[in-house]
Amino acid sequence: MSDERTPLGVLLWFGWALVLLAITGLLLPKIIDFVDFSPRAPFSLLGIFMMAELALVIFGITVALQRKRIAWRMAVLISFLPVPILAGLPPALLGFSREAASGWYTLFIPVGAVISAVLVGLLLRRSARAYFSED
């Protein structure tokens, strides 16, 4: 392990991943309430998405802390989650009216796209790729 500094893209990605965990944790009761546990629909696509997202983020943070090579790919993949998490999740879970949801989408789809673009752009730099160098 070298004494080099952690690249900005990696630091920002860690920040985003931890915020994503916090958002998921705060909204988890709403996700559970959202699912209709009737015999006709024992699961929901939202529940499946959220559990996959949670597993991906936890595993991604774990391998990123170990600086494994696979962590770079996972970091890039997780960097594409701002749009569905920021724009799509709150209106669905919090029961926004149609007008409020439309305004929310108008505001947070571009915000999520900018966050994704910044994270992916910084993670594509050579220094960020080199950071994940452990085998």
C-alpha distance (Angstrom), angle and dihedral (degrees) to the residues before:
residue distance angle dihedral
M1 . . .
S2 3.77 . .
D3 3.79 131.1 .
E4 3.80 93.6 -118.9
R5 3.79 119.0 132.5
T6 3.77 121.4 -103.9
P7 3.83 109.7 -101.6
L8 3.80 118.0 -110.8
G9 3.80 92.4 -118.1
V10 3.79 91.1 56.6
L11 3.81 92.5 47.7
L12 3.81 91.5 49.5
W13 3.79 90.2 46.8
F14 3.81 91.1 52.6
G15 3.81 88.2 50.1
W16 3.82 91.5 50.5
A17 3.81 92.1 46.5
L18 3.81 91.7 51.7
V19 3.82 91.5 46.9
L20 3.80 88.3 49.7
L21 3.81 90.1 53.0
A22 3.80 90.2 49.2
I23 3.83 92.8 49.3
T24 3.79 90.8 48.5
G25 3.79 91.7 48.2
L26 3.79 93.0 49.2
L27 3.80 93.2 47.2
L28 3.81 96.5 41.3
P29 3.83 94.4 96.5
K30 3.83 89.2 52.2
I31 3.83 90.4 47.7
I32 3.80 90.1 53.5
D33 3.82 91.5 46.7
F34 3.81 90.1 48.2
V35 3.80 92.8 59.9
D36 3.79 115.3 88.1
F37 3.80 105.1 -140.1
S38 3.78 94.6 -161.7
P39 3.81 120.5 133.9
R40 3.81 89.5 -110.0
A41 3.82 93.5 58.4
P42 3.81 111.9 23.3
F43 3.81 91.1 166.8
S44 3.78 139.5 25.7
L45 3.77 132.8 -143.5
L46 3.80 88.8 -124.9
G47 3.80 90.9 54.7
I48 3.80 92.0 48.4
F49 3.82 91.2 48.1
M50 3.80 92.9 48.8
M51 3.80 94.5 47.9
A52 3.81 90.9 47.9
E53 3.82 89.7 48.0
L54 3.79 91.4 48.9
A55 3.81 93.0 49.1
L56 3.81 91.6 46.5
V57 3.80 94.0 49.9
I58 3.81 95.3 45.5
F59 3.80 92.6 47.3
G60 3.83 90.8 42.8
I61 3.80 92.6 53.5
T62 3.80 90.8 46.3
V63 3.80 94.9 53.6
A64 3.83 91.9 39.4
L65 3.80 90.6 56.7
Q66 3.80 86.9 53.6
R67 3.82 89.9 47.5
K68 3.81 92.1 -128.6
R69 3.80 117.7 171.4
I70 3.80 92.9 -120.4
A71 3.81 88.8 59.5
W72 3.80 91.3 73.6
R73 3.81 91.7 59.9
M74 3.77 91.3 45.2
A75 3.81 90.9 48.6
V76 3.79 90.4 54.0
L77 3.82 90.9 47.7
I78 3.81 92.1 49.1
S79 3.81 88.8 49.1
F80 3.80 88.8 68.7
L81 3.83 92.7 61.6
P82 3.84 101.0 82.6
V83 3.81 94.8 86.4
P84 3.82 98.3 52.0
I85 3.80 93.8 37.9
L86 3.81 99.9 43.1
A87 3.80 98.7 33.1
G88 3.78 105.5 30.1
L89 3.76 107.5 31.5
P90 3.84 105.2 57.9
P91 3.84 96.8 50.2
A92 3.80 91.4 48.8
L93 3.79 96.4 45.3
L94 3.78 100.7 36.6
G95 3.81 96.0 46.1
F96 3.79 99.2 -119.5
S97 3.78 117.2 -169.9
R98 3.80 116.2 -110.9
E99 3.82 92.4 -100.6
A100 3.81 93.8 46.4
A101 3.82 91.4 47.5
S102 3.80 90.5 50.3
G103 3.80 91.2 52.3
W104 3.80 90.9 45.6
Y105 3.82 91.2 52.3
T106 3.79 91.5 47.2
L107 3.79 90.4 54.4
F108 3.80 103.4 36.8
I109 3.80 103.9 38.6
P110 3.83 90.7 67.3
V111 3.83 91.2 40.8
G112 3.82 90.6 51.7
A113 3.81 91.5 45.8
V114 3.81 91.3 52.0
I115 3.81 91.9 48.4
S116 3.81 89.9 49.5
A117 3.80 93.1 47.4
V118 3.81 92.7 49.6
L119 3.80 94.0 46.9
V120 3.80 94.9 45.7
G121 3.81 92.0 44.4
L122 3.80 92.0 52.1
L123 3.81 93.0 43.8
L124 3.81 91.3 52.8
R125 3.80 90.7 61.7
R126 3.79 117.0 108.1
S127 3.82 92.9 -118.6
A128 3.81 92.2 56.1
R129 3.80 92.1 48.0
A130 3.79 90.9 47.8
Y131 3.80 90.8 51.6
F132 3.81 89.7 67.7
S133 3.79 95.1 60.8
E134 3.81 106.0 127.8
D135 3.80 115.8 110.4
